[in-house]
Amino acid sequence: MRRTAMTLAAAVAVSALTSTAPVAGATPPSGVTGTIISKTTANGKDYILREITIAPGGSTGWHHHLGTLYGVVRGGTLTHNRSDCSLDGIYETGDPIVEQPGTDNVHVGRNLGPTPIVLDVLYVLPEGAPLSVDDPNPGCDYQ
């Protein structure tokens, strides 16, 4: 019985970590998969290491985070835009990327290239926070 309860609790925790809060008019990701490699909690913060793959033509959808993300591009080329539609950066294999938290840091990551993008990302979030929060397209001509 105890093992079943622990398994159920783990499944609920993983489900919560892989979902985002719904937002009216949100732009959901497309062609994106993610695998949590490890997770630990210390001093009120969740530290989550995740591998993310974005297929050619894929997009993270517009979103923001409640904590800081530190990543590195393992393969492919990531095009990253801010909510004012400006280009934040083009990140290639080996490049680091940092995403700051908050609703004033809404962004989208897109794969405009012919090969999958693979990212290793460390999320530093308030304990129990979702990985990301979906946002509506701020009026840019792309998802």
N, C-alpha and C positions, 0 to 999 in steps of 0.2 A: 504494500500500500504506500509506504513512504517513498519507494523508488518511483512509483507511478506519479505521485504528487510532484516529486523533483523533476521528472521528465516533462510533465505538463508545464511546470513553472519555467523550465528552460525553453520550451517551445514558445510560450507566450512572450518571453523576453526577446528571443530571436525575431519573432514576428513584429514586435514593437520596434526593434532596431532597424528592420528592413522596410518599414513603411513610413510615409510622410503624412503630415496633417493635411486634410483636404482644404482647398481654398477655392471659392467661387471663381470661375474663369481661369483656374490654374492651367499651366501648360505642362502636362505630364511628360516624363522622360520617354524617349523611344530608342530602342536598340541598345539599352544600357543594362548590364548585369553587374552584380556585385557579390563578393564573397567576404564575409568577416573572417579574418585570419586569427585575430585575438582581441580580447576585451578585458580590461581591468578597471577597477574603480578605486580611487584614492582621494582623500580630502575633498569629497563632494564633486569630483570630476570623473567622467568616463573617458578612458583612453581606448580608442577603437582603431585597430589596424585593419584596413579593408583593401582588397584588390578590386578595381573597377575596370570594366571593359566597355568601350563604346564602339559599336559597329560602324562601318562606313555609312555616312548619311545620318547617323544617330545624334541624339541631343539629350542633355541632362534635363531639359525643360528649365524654365525660369524658377529660381529658388534662392533661398538664403539659409544660413546656418546660425545656430544659437551659440556656437563656440568657434574657435579657430581651427582651420584645417591646414595640414602640412603635407604636401604631396611631391612625388617625383614621377615623371613620365618614363615608363619603361619601354614603350613602343608607340609609334604613330605620332601624329601631330594634333594637338588640342588647340582649337580656336576658342578664345574666352572673351565674352562681351559683358559690359556693364549695363545697368538698366537705362542709361542715357543712350544706348545703342552703340556707344563707342567701343573700339577694340581695346580690351584690357591687355591682351598679349596673345602671341602664338608660341606655344610651348612644344618643343621637339624632344626626342629621346634624350634622356639624361638631364633635362631641365627641371629645376624645382619650381613649385607653385605654392603660394600661401593664399588662403581665402579667409578674409576677416569676417567676424560675426556681425549680425544685425540686419535690420530691415533696410538700412541705408547701403547695404552691400549685396543687393539682389544681382544675380548674374546667371549666365547660361554658358555651358561648355558644349561645343559642337565638333563633330568629326566631319570635316569637309574633304578628307583624303580618301585614298583607295584601300587603306589597311586599317585594321582595328587599332584603337588607342587602348593601351593598358597603363593604368595608373596604380601606384601604391600610395595610399592616403592614410594619414594618422589624424583622426578626429579627436579634438580635445573639447569636450562638451560638458555642460552642467549635468550632473548625475540624473539619468532618466530621460534626458532630452532626445528628441528624434534626430536622426542623421541629418535631415534637411527639412525645410518647410517650403512647400510649393507656393509659387507666386504667379499672378497673371502676367502675360506678355505686356511689357510697359509701352508697347506701340511700335516695336521694331518690326521690320519686314521679314524676319526669320524667327523660327522657334528656338 
